[in-house]
Structures are given as C-alpha cells and as structure tokens.
C-alpha cells in the first residue's frame, strides 16, 4: 500500500478526481503530519469559513446581477 503522501500526489495529478476528495485526503495528511495551519485551511475550504473577516481574498468575487424578464425584456 502506498503512503498517504504518495496517494495524495497521485490524486492531485489525476484530473478525474474531485477537488473535495483531494481536500479531504489533504486534511487527513495534515493532521497525521501535525501541520496545524494547513489542516485548518483545508477544513475551512471543506466546511466553510467563519465570518466575513476570515474569508481569503481569492474567495471574494465582484459582479453585477442581471435578469431577463420574458415579458418586458
């Protein structure tokens, strides 16, 4: 059986794997290796962030809401 880190590398290279599966495996590896900061990040990516001040910049987006009314265009 391959080590968890080797399995994680294989998952990361396999385009057919879900990102959530990769994150879950990363979380397990981080906890086993006692990498607390990475384990916290992976957990937040899987379960959501607490409060608006904790959301990383790459999770913020800007846009405008537009709708199409079938009667009035």
PDB file of N, CA, C and O in Angstrom:
ATOM      1  N   UNK A   1       0.844  -1.189   0.000  1.00  0.00           N
ATOM      2  CA  UNK A   1       0.000   0.000   0.000  1.00  0.00           C
ATOM      3  C   UNK A   1       0.884   1.244   0.000  1.00  0.00           C
ATOM      4  O   UNK A   1       1.843   1.332   0.766  1.00  0.00           O
ATOM      5  N   UNK A   2       0.556   2.199  -0.859  1.00  0.00           N
ATOM      6  CA  UNK A   2       1.303   3.446  -0.937  1.00  0.00           C
ATOM      7  C   UNK A   2       1.074   4.288   0.311  1.00  0.00           C
ATOM      8  O   UNK A   2       0.052   4.164   0.987  1.00  0.00           O
ATOM      9  N   UNK A   3       2.033   5.134   0.597  1.00  0.00           N
ATOM     10  CA  UNK A   3       1.872   6.046   1.725  1.00  0.00           C
ATOM     11  C   UNK A   3       0.796   7.077   1.383  1.00  0.00           C
ATOM     12  O   UNK A   3       0.449   7.277   0.219  1.00  0.00           O
ATOM     13  N   UNK A   4       0.287   7.713   2.411  1.00  0.00           N
ATOM     14  CA  UNK A   4      -0.758   8.714   2.227  1.00  0.00           C
ATOM     15  C   UNK A   4      -0.282   9.868   1.355  1.00  0.00           C
ATOM     16  O   UNK A   4      -1.041  10.386   0.536  1.00  0.00           O
ATOM     17  N   UNK A   5       0.959  10.267   1.529  1.00  0.00           N
ATOM     18  CA  UNK A   5       1.507  11.375   0.731  1.00  0.00           C
ATOM     19  C   UNK A   5       1.608  10.983  -0.737  1.00  0.00           C
ATOM     20  O   UNK A   5       1.305  11.794  -1.612  1.00  0.00           O
ATOM     21  N   UNK A   6       2.030   9.752  -1.024  1.00  0.00           N
ATOM     22  CA  UNK A   6       2.100   9.299  -2.415  1.00  0.00           C
ATOM     23  C   UNK A   6       0.710   9.204  -3.037  1.00  0.00           C
ATOM     24  O   UNK A   6       0.523   9.560  -4.200  1.00  0.00           O
ATOM     25  N   UNK A   7      -0.261   8.727  -2.268  1.00  0.00           N
ATOM     26  CA  UNK A   7      -1.642   8.687  -2.756  1.00  0.00           C
ATOM     27  C   UNK A   7      -2.151  10.098  -3.041  1.00  0.00           C
ATOM     28  O   UNK A   7      -2.837  10.335  -4.036  1.00  0.00           O
ATOM     29  N   UNK A   8      -1.808  11.017  -2.163  1.00  0.00           N
ATOM     30  CA  UNK A   8      -2.215  12.410  -2.341  1.00  0.00           C
ATOM     31  C   UNK A   8      -1.623  12.987  -3.624  1.00  0.00           C
ATOM     32  O   UNK A   8      -2.302  13.712  -4.351  1.00  0.00           O
ATOM     33  N   UNK A   9      -0.384  12.673  -3.898  1.00  0.00           N
ATOM     34  CA  UNK A   9       0.250  13.138  -5.132  1.00  0.00           C
ATOM     35  C   UNK A   9      -0.437  12.544  -6.353  1.00  0.00           C
ATOM     36  O   UNK A   9      -0.644  13.245  -7.343  1.00  0.00           O
ATOM     37  N   UNK A  10      -0.791  11.278  -6.301  1.00  0.00           N
ATOM     38  CA  UNK A  10      -1.491  10.642  -7.416  1.00  0.00           C
ATOM     39  C   UNK A  10      -2.853  11.283  -7.638  1.00  0.00           C
ATOM     40  O   UNK A  10      -3.241  11.535  -8.779  1.00  0.00           O
ATOM     41  N   UNK A  11      -3.589  11.550  -6.548  1.00  0.00           N
ATOM     42  CA  UNK A  11      -4.900  12.203  -6.649  1.00  0.00           C
ATOM     43  C   UNK A  11      -4.759  13.584  -7.276  1.00  0.00           C
ATOM     44  O   UNK A  11      -5.574  13.976  -8.112  1.00  0.00           O
ATOM     45  N   UNK A  12      -3.735  14.318  -6.876  1.00  0.00           N
ATOM     46  CA  UNK A  12      -3.545  15.679  -7.384  1.00  0.00           C
ATOM     47  C   UNK A  12      -3.267  15.676  -8.884  1.00  0.00           C
ATOM     48  O   UNK A  12      -3.645  16.616  -9.583  1.00  0.00           O
ATOM     49  N   UNK A  13      -2.621  14.647  -9.378  1.00  0.00           N
ATOM     50  CA  UNK A  13      -2.287  14.560 -10.794  1.00  0.00           C
ATOM     51  C   UNK A  13      -3.402  13.967 -11.643  1.00  0.00           C
ATOM     52  O   UNK A  13      -3.365  14.076 -12.868  1.00  0.00           O
ATOM     53  N   UNK A  14      -4.399  13.338 -11.009  1.00  0.00           N
ATOM     54  CA  UNK A  14      -5.494  12.692 -11.721  1.00  0.00           C
ATOM     55  C   UNK A  14      -6.627  13.692 -11.946  1.00  0.00           C
ATOM     56  O   UNK A  14      -7.278  14.114 -10.990  1.00  0.00           O
ATOM     57  N   UNK A  15      -6.864  14.070 -13.188  1.00  0.00           N
ATOM     58  CA  UNK A  15      -7.879  15.085 -13.497  1.00  0.00           C
ATOM     59  C   UNK A  15      -9.308  14.576 -13.276  1.00  0.00           C
ATOM     60  O   UNK A  15     -10.249  15.370 -13.281  1.00  0.00           O
ATOM     61  N   UNK A  16      -9.480  13.277 -13.085  1.00  0.00           N
ATOM     62  CA  UNK A  16     -10.818  12.724 -12.872  1.00  0.00           C
ATOM     63  C   UNK A  16     -11.237  12.761 -11.401  1.00  0.00           C
ATOM     64  O   UNK A  16     -12.386  12.453 -11.082  1.00  0.00           O
ATOM     65  N   UNK A  17     -10.337  13.127 -10.517  1.00  0.00           N
ATOM     66  CA  UNK A  17     -10.644  13.178  -9.084  1.00  0.00           C
ATOM     67  C   UNK A  17     -11.325  14.493  -8.739  1.00  0.00           C
ATOM     68  O   UNK A  17     -11.021  15.534  -9.321  1.00  0.00           O
ATOM     69  N   UNK A  18     -12.248  14.434  -7.786  1.00  0.00           N
ATOM     70  CA  UNK A  18     -12.904  15.638  -7.292  1.00  0.00           C
ATOM     71  C   UNK A  18     -11.962  16.404  -6.373  1.00  0.00           C
ATOM     72  O   UNK A  18     -11.173  15.813  -5.637  1.00  0.00           O
ATOM     73  N   UNK A  19     -12.059  17.719  -6.428  1.00  0.00           N
ATOM     74  CA  UNK A  19     -11.236  18.565  -5.576  1.00  0.00           C
ATOM     75  C   UNK A  19     -11.588  18.321  -4.107  1.00  0.00           C
ATOM     76  O   UNK A  19     -10.711  18.363  -3.244  1.00  0.00           O
ATOM     77  N   UNK A  20     -12.857  18.069  -3.823  1.00  0.00           N
ATOM     78  CA  UNK A  20     -13.255  17.823  -2.428  1.00  0.00           C
ATOM     79  C   UNK A  20     -12.603  16.543  -1.889  1.00  0.00           C
ATOM     80  O   UNK A  20     -12.241  16.489  -0.714  1.00  0.00           O
ATOM     81  N   UNK A  21     -12.451  15.519  -2.728  1.00  0.00           N
ATOM     82  CA  UNK A  21     -11.755  14.300  -2.294  1.00  0.00           C
ATOM     83  C   UNK A  21     -10.283  14.605  -1.994  1.00  0.00           C
ATOM     84  O   UNK A  21      -9.718  14.112  -1.017  1.00  0.00           O
ATOM     85  N   UNK A  22      -9.689  15.414  -2.843  1.00  0.00           N
ATOM     86  CA  UNK A  22      -8.296  15.808  -2.648  1.00  0.00           C
ATOM     87  C   UNK A  22      -8.132  16.621  -1.361  1.00  0.00           C
ATOM     88  O   UNK A  22      -7.162  16.439  -0.625  1.00  0.00           O
ATOM     89  N   UNK A  23      -9.071  17.504  -1.098  1.00  0.00           N
ATOM     90  CA  UNK A  23      -9.018  18.294   0.130  1.00  0.00           C
ATOM     91  C   UNK A  23      -9.179  17.421   1.375  1.00  0.00           C
ATOM     92  O   UNK A  23      -8.480  17.615   2.370  1.00  0.00           O
ATOM     93  N   UNK A  24     -10.099  16.463   1.314  1.00  0.00           N
ATOM     94  CA  UNK A  24     -10.289  15.558   2.459  1.00  0.00           C
ATOM     95  C   UNK A  24      -9.024  14.753   2.728  1.00  0.00           C
ATOM     96  O   UNK A  24      -8.619  14.596   3.880  1.00  0.00           O
ATOM     97  N   UNK A  25      -8.408  14.252   1.685  1.00  0.00           N
ATOM     98  CA  UNK A  25      -7.179  13.491   1.856  1.00  0.00           C
ATOM     99  C   UNK A  25      -6.051  14.396   2.367  1.00  0.00           C
ATOM    100  O   UNK A  25      -5.234  13.971   3.184  1.00  0.00           O
ATOM    101  N   UNK A  26      -6.009  15.629   1.889  1.00  0.00           N
ATOM    102  CA  UNK A  26      -5.013  16.592   2.366  1.00  0.00           C
ATOM    103  C   UNK A  26      -5.206  16.894   3.839  1.00  0.00           C
ATOM    104  O   UNK A  26      -4.235  17.032   4.583  1.00  0.00           O
ATOM    105  N   UNK A  27      -6.450  16.996   4.258  1.00  0.00           N
ATOM    106  CA  UNK A  27      -6.752  17.250   5.666  1.00  0.00           C
ATOM    107  C   UNK A  27      -6.260  16.100   6.544  1.00  0.00           C
ATOM    108  O   UNK A  27      -5.683  16.328   7.607  1.00  0.00           O
ATOM    109  N   UNK A  28      -6.488  14.878   6.101  1.00  0.00           N
ATOM    110  CA  UNK A  28      -6.007  13.707   6.854  1.00  0.00           C
ATOM    111  C   UNK A  28      -4.485  13.722   6.937  1.00  0.00           C
ATOM    112  O   UNK A  28      -3.917  13.487   8.003  1.00  0.00           O
ATOM    113  N   UNK A  29      -3.828  13.998   5.820  1.00  0.00           N
ATOM    114  CA  UNK A  29      -2.365  14.030   5.810  1.00  0.00           C
ATOM    115  C   UNK A  29      -1.840  15.129   6.724  1.00  0.00           C
ATOM    116  O   UNK A  29      -0.878  14.911   7.461  1.00  0.00           O
ATOM    117  N   UNK A  30      -2.456  16.304   6.687  1.00  0.00           N
ATOM    118  CA  UNK A  30      -2.014  17.424   7.527  1.00  0.00           C
ATOM    119  C   UNK A  30      -2.170  17.086   9.008  1.00  0.00           C
ATOM    120  O   UNK A  30      -1.310  17.430   9.818  1.00  0.00           O
ATOM    121  N   UNK A  31      -3.248  16.423   9.357  1.00  0.00           N
ATOM    122  CA  UNK A  31      -3.444  16.043  10.770  1.00  0.00           C
ATOM    123  C   UNK A  31      -2.441  14.982  11.200  1.00  0.00           C
ATOM    124  O   UNK A  31      -1.910  15.041  12.309  1.00  0.00           O
ATOM    125  N   UNK A  32      -2.179  14.012  10.327  1.00  0.00           N
ATOM    126  CA  UNK A  32      -1.191  12.979  10.663  1.00  0.00           C
ATOM    127  C   UNK A  32       0.208  13.563  10.806  1.00  0.00           C
ATOM    128  O   UNK A  32       0.975  13.148  11.674  1.00  0.00           O
ATOM    129  N   UNK A  33       0.538  14.533   9.946  1.00  0.00           N
ATOM    130  CA  UNK A  33       1.854  15.154   9.984  1.00  0.00           C
ATOM    131  C   UNK A  33       1.916  16.329  10.958  1.00  0.00           C
ATOM    132  O   UNK A  33       2.958  16.968  11.102  1.00  0.00           O
ATOM    133  N   UNK A  34       0.795  16.609  11.626  1.00  0.00           N
ATOM    134  CA  UNK A  34       0.679  17.681  12.614  1.00  0.00           C
ATOM    135  C   UNK A  34       1.039  19.051  12.032  1.00  0.00           C
ATOM    136  O   UNK A  34       1.772  19.830  12.640  1.00  0.00           O
ATOM    137  N   UNK A  35       0.502  19.321  10.839  1.00  0.00           N
ATOM    138  CA  UNK A  35       0.670  20.622  10.193  1.00  0.00           C
ATOM    139  C   UNK A  35      -0.642  21.378  10.427  1.00  0.00           C
ATOM    140  O   UNK A  35      -1.546  21.347   9.593  1.00  0.00           O
ATOM    141  N   UNK A  36      -0.728  22.050  11.562  1.00  0.00           N
ATOM    142  CA  UNK A  36      -1.985  22.626  12.025  1.00  0.00           C
ATOM    143  C   UNK A  36      -2.527  23.719  11.106  1.00  0.00           C
ATOM    144  O   UNK A  36      -3.729  23.751  10.842  1.00  0.00           O
ATOM    145  N   UNK A  37      -1.682  24.603  10.621  1.00  0.00           N
ATOM    146  CA  UNK A  37      -2.149  25.703   9.774  1.00  0.00           C
ATOM    147  C   UNK A  37      -2.780  25.170   8.482  1.00  0.00           C
ATOM    148  O   UNK A  37      -3.824  25.656   8.048  1.00  0.00           O
ATOM    149  N   UNK A  38      -2.141  24.172   7.877  1.00  0.00           N
ATOM    150  CA  UNK A  38      -2.687  23.592   6.645  1.00  0.00           C
ATOM    151  C   UNK A  38      -3.969  22.821   6.938  1.00  0.00           C
ATOM    152  O   UNK A  38      -4.915  22.876   6.152  1.00  0.00           O
ATOM    153  N   UNK A  39      -4.011  22.107   8.055  1.00  0.00           N
ATOM    154  CA  UNK A  39      -5.206  21.359   8.443  1.00  0.00           C
ATOM    155  C   UNK A  39      -6.382  22.315   8.651  1.00  0.00           C
ATOM    156  O   UNK A  39      -7.507  22.011   8.255  1.00  0.00           O
ATOM    157  N   UNK A  40      -6.126  23.460   9.266  1.00  0.00           N
ATOM    158  CA  UNK A  40      -7.173  24.452   9.480  1.00  0.00           C
ATOM    159  C   UNK A  40      -7.681  25.000   8.148  1.00  0.00           C
ATOM    160  O   UNK A  40      -8.888  25.137   7.952  1.00  0.00           O
ATOM    161  N   UNK A  41      -6.765  25.312   7.234  1.00  0.00           N
ATOM    162  CA  UNK A  41      -7.155  25.833   5.918  1.00  0.00           C
ATOM    163  C   UNK A  41      -7.997  24.809   5.159  1.00  0.00           C
ATOM    164  O   UNK A  41      -9.049  25.150   4.617  1.00  0.00           O
ATOM    165  N   UNK A  42      -7.536  23.548   5.117  1.00  0.00           N
ATOM    166  CA  UNK A  42      -8.265  22.506   4.389  1.00  0.00           C
ATOM    167  C   UNK A  42      -9.651  22.301   4.995  1.00  0.00           C
ATOM    168  O   UNK A  42     -10.626  22.120   4.265  1.00  0.00           O
ATOM    169  N   UNK A  43      -9.742  22.330   6.312  1.00  0.00           N
ATOM    170  CA  UNK A  43     -11.034  22.191   6.981  1.00  0.00           C
ATOM    171  C   UNK A  43     -11.980  23.332   6.625  1.00  0.00           C
ATOM    172  O   UNK A  43     -13.171  23.109   6.411  1.00  0.00           O
ATOM    173  N   UNK A  44     -11.456  24.544   6.561  1.00  0.00           N
ATOM    174  CA  UNK A  44     -12.285  25.685   6.195  1.00  0.00           C
ATOM    175  C   UNK A  44     -12.714  25.624   4.734  1.00  0.00           C
ATOM    176  O   UNK A  44     -13.836  26.012   4.406  1.00  0.00           O
ATOM    177  N   UNK A  45     -11.850  25.150   3.864  1.00  0.00           N
ATOM    178  CA  UNK A  45     -12.223  25.004   2.461  1.00  0.00           C
ATOM    179  C   UNK A  45     -13.338  23.968   2.300  1.00  0.00           C
ATOM    180  O   UNK A  45     -14.212  24.121   1.447  1.00  0.00           O
ATOM    181  N   UNK A  46     -13.307  22.927   3.110  1.00  0.00           N
ATOM    182  CA  UNK A  46     -14.335  21.886   3.028  1.00  0.00           C
ATOM    183  C   UNK A  46     -15.643  22.300   3.695  1.00  0.00           C
ATOM    184  O   UNK A  46     -16.721  22.013   3.176  1.00  0.00           O
ATOM    185  N   UNK A  47     -15.553  22.970   4.838  1.00  0.00           N
ATOM    186  CA  UNK A  47     -16.732  23.225   5.669  1.00  0.00           C
ATOM    187  C   UNK A  47     -17.200  24.669   5.675  1.00  0.00           C
ATOM    188  O   UNK A  47     -18.237  24.974   6.263  1.00  0.00           O
ATOM    189  N   UNK A  48     -16.471  25.552   5.046  1.00  0.00           N
ATOM    190  CA  UNK A  48     -16.843  26.962   5.015  1.00  0.00           C
ATOM    191  C   UNK A  48     -16.047  27.767   6.026  1.00  0.00           C
ATOM    192  O   UNK A  48     -15.489  27.226   6.981  1.00  0.00           O
ATOM    193  N   UNK A  49     -16.008  29.051   5.799  1.00  0.00           N
ATOM    194  CA  UNK A  49     -15.251  29.961   6.649  1.00  0.00           C
ATOM    195  C   UNK A  49     -16.177  30.605   7.666  1.00  0.00           C
ATOM    196  O   UNK A  49     -17.353  30.838   7.384  1.00  0.00           O
ATOM    197  N   UNK A  50     -15.643  30.894   8.860  1.00  0.00           N
ATOM    198  CA  UNK A  50     -16.404  31.547   9.926  1.00  0.00           C
ATOM    199  C   UNK A  50     -16.243  33.053   9.811  1.00  0.00           C
ATOM    200  O   UNK A  50     -15.150  33.575  10.031  1.00  0.00           O
ATOM    201  N   UNK A  51     -17.299  33.748   9.473  1.00  0.00           N
ATOM    202  CA  UNK A  51     -17.264  35.205   9.431  1.00  0.00           C
ATOM    203  C   UNK A  51     -16.609  35.771   8.196  1.00  0.00           C
ATOM    204  O   UNK A  51     -15.751  35.136   7.583  1.00  0.00           O
ATOM    205  N   UNK A  52     -17.022  36.975   7.835  1.00  0.00           N
ATOM    206  CA  UNK A  52     -16.535  37.613   6.612  1.00  0.00           C
ATOM    207  C   UNK A  52     -15.066  38.001   6.700  1.00  0.00           C
ATOM    208  O   UNK A  52     -14.388  38.036   5.673  1.00  0.00           O
ATOM    209  N   UNK A  53     -14.550  38.291   7.890  1.00  0.00           N
ATOM    210  CA  UNK A  53     -13.153  38.715   8.012  1.00  0.00           C
ATOM    211  C   UNK A  53     -12.176  37.558   7.808  1.00  0.00           C
ATOM    212  O   UNK A  53     -10.993  37.802   7.572  1.00  0.00           O
ATOM    213  N   UNK A  54     -12.628  36.326   7.891  1.00  0.00           N
ATOM    214  CA  UNK A  54     -11.743  35.163   7.741  1.00  0.00           C
ATOM    215  C   UNK A  54     -11.675  34.633   6.311  1.00  0.00           C
ATOM    216  O   UNK A  54     -10.880  33.737   6.027  1.00  0.00           O
ATOM    217  N   UNK A  55     -12.485  35.165   5.419  1.00  0.00           N
ATOM    218  CA  UNK A  55     -12.518  34.655   4.044  1.00  0.00           C
ATOM    219  C   UNK A  55     -11.297  35.158   3.287  1.00  0.00           C
ATOM    220  O   UNK A  55     -11.048  36.363   3.257  1.00  0.00           O
ATOM    221  N   UNK A  56     -10.518  34.244   2.665  1.00  0.00           N
ATOM    222  CA  UNK A  56      -9.336  34.673   1.899  1.00  0.00           C
ATOM    223  C   UNK A  56      -9.733  35.496   0.679  1.00  0.00           C
ATOM    224  O   UNK A  56     -10.852  35.385   0.177  1.00  0.00           O
ATOM    225  N   UNK A  57      -8.814  36.311   0.215  1.00  0.00           N
ATOM    226  CA  UNK A  57      -9.071  37.207  -0.912  1.00  0.00           C
ATOM    227  C   UNK A  57      -9.467  36.433  -2.172  1.00  0.00           C
ATOM    228  O   UNK A  57     -10.297  36.911  -2.945  1.00  0.00           O
ATOM    229  N   UNK A  58      -8.892  35.249  -2.391  1.00  0.00           N
ATOM    230  CA  UNK A  58      -9.210  34.501  -3.612  1.00  0.00           C
ATOM    231  C   UNK A  58     -10.634  33.963  -3.619  1.00  0.00           C
ATOM    232  O   UNK A  58     -11.099  33.479  -4.651  1.00  0.00           O
ATOM    233  N   UNK A  59     -11.343  34.036  -2.485  1.00  0.00           N
ATOM    234  CA  UNK A  59     -12.739  33.603  -2.410  1.00  0.00           C
ATOM    235  C   UNK A  59     -13.715  34.743  -2.662  1.00  0.00           C
ATOM    236  O   UNK A  59     -14.912  34.499  -2.813  1.00  0.00           O
ATOM    237  N   UNK A  60     -13.237  35.977  -2.711  1.00  0.00           N
ATOM    238  CA  UNK A  60     -14.089  37.137  -2.960  1.00  0.00           C
ATOM    239  C   UNK A  60     -14.186  37.401  -4.452  1.00  0.00           C
ATOM    240  O   UNK A  60     -13.183  37.370  -5.165  1.00  0.00           O
ATOM    241  N   UNK A  61     -15.389  37.658  -4.912  1.00  0.00           N
ATOM    242  CA  UNK A  61     -15.610  37.982  -6.317  1.00  0.00           C
ATOM    243  C   UNK A  61     -16.493  39.213  -6.419  1.00  0.00           C
ATOM    244  O   UNK A  61     -17.185  39.571  -5.466  1.00  0.00           O
ATOM    245  N   UNK A  62     -16.466  39.846  -7.553  1.00  0.00           N
ATOM    246  CA  UNK A  62     -17.325  41.001  -7.813  1.00  0.00           C
ATOM    247  C   UNK A  62     -18.107  40.727  -9.093  1.00  0.00           C
ATOM    248  O   UNK A  62     -17.632  40.047 -10.002  1.00  0.00           O
ATOM    249  N   UNK A  63     -19.284  41.261  -9.136  1.00  0.00           N
ATOM    250  CA  UNK A  63     -20.097  41.090 -10.328  1.00  0.00           C
ATOM    251  C   UNK A  63     -21.382  41.888 -10.197  1.00  0.00           C
ATOM    252  O   UNK A  63     -21.615  42.540  -9.180  1.00  0.00           O
ATOM    253  N   UNK A  64     -22.198  41.835 -11.209  1.00  0.00           N
ATOM    254  CA  UNK A  64     -23.497  42.508 -11.163  1.00  0.00           C
ATOM    255  C   UNK A  64     -24.566  41.489 -11.515  1.00  0.00           C
ATOM    256  O   UNK A  64     -24.358  40.609 -12.350  1.00  0.00           O
ATOM    257  N   UNK A  65     -25.698  41.622 -10.873  1.00  0.00           N
ATOM    258  CA  UNK A  65     -26.805  40.710 -11.089  1.00  0.00           C
ATOM    259  C   UNK A  65     -27.636  41.239 -12.247  1.00  0.00           C
ATOM    260  O   UNK A  65     -28.054  42.396 -12.241  1.00  0.00           O
ATOM    261  N   UNK A  66     -27.870  40.402 -13.227  1.00  0.00           N
ATOM    262  CA  UNK A  66     -28.720  40.760 -14.367  1.00  0.00           C
ATOM    263  C   UNK A  66     -29.738  39.656 -14.572  1.00  0.00           C
ATOM    264  O   UNK A  66     -29.421  38.473 -14.449  1.00  0.00           O
ATOM    265  N   UNK A  67     -30.970  40.052 -14.889  1.00  0.00           N
ATOM    266  CA  UNK A  67     -32.021  39.071 -15.125  1.00  0.00           C
ATOM    267  C   UNK A  67     -32.704  39.377 -16.456  1.00  0.00           C
ATOM    268  O   UNK A  67     -32.617  40.492 -16.970  1.00  0.00           O
ATOM    269  N   UNK A  68     -33.363  38.401 -16.987  1.00  0.00           N
ATOM    270  CA  UNK A  68     -34.091  38.559 -18.232  1.00  0.00           C
ATOM    271  C   UNK A  68     -35.578  38.313 -17.929  1.00  0.00           C
ATOM    272  O   UNK A  68     -35.975  37.230 -17.498  1.00  0.00           O
ATOM    273  N   UNK A  69     -36.369  39.341 -18.167  1.00  0.00           N
ATOM    274  CA  UNK A  69     -37.799  39.226 -17.976  1.00  0.00           C
ATOM    275  C   UNK A  69     -38.409  38.815 -19.305  1.00  0.00           C
ATOM    276  O   UNK A  69     -38.272  39.537 -20.293  1.00  0.00           O
ATOM    277  N   UNK A  70     -39.070  37.687 -19.350  1.00  0.00           N
ATOM    278  CA  UNK A  70     -39.595  37.167 -20.625  1.00  0.00           C
ATOM    279  C   UNK A  70     -40.705  38.027 -21.199  1.00  0.00           C
ATOM    280  O   UNK A  70     -40.975  37.949 -22.397  1.00  0.00           O
ATOM    281  N   UNK A  71     -41.360  38.852 -20.380  1.00  0.00           N
ATOM    282  CA  UNK A  71     -42.427  39.720 -20.882  1.00  0.00           C
ATOM    283  C   UNK A  71     -41.946  41.108 -21.286  1.00  0.00           C
ATOM    284  O   UNK A  71     -42.479  41.699 -22.224  1.00  0.00           O
ATOM    285  N   UNK A  72     -40.949  41.628 -20.591  1.00  0.00           N
ATOM    286  CA  UNK A  72     -40.518  43.008 -20.845  1.00  0.00           C
ATOM    287  C   UNK A  72     -39.066  43.095 -21.322  1.00  0.00           C
ATOM    288  O   UNK A  72     -38.557  44.199 -21.518  1.00  0.00           O
ATOM    289  N   UNK A  73     -38.401  41.979 -21.511  1.00  0.00           N
ATOM    290  CA  UNK A  73     -37.028  42.022 -21.977  1.00  0.00           C
ATOM    291  C   UNK A  73     -36.016  42.277 -20.896  1.00  0.00           C
ATOM    292  O   UNK A  73     -34.818  42.335 -21.173  1.00  0.00           O
TER     293      UNK A  73
END
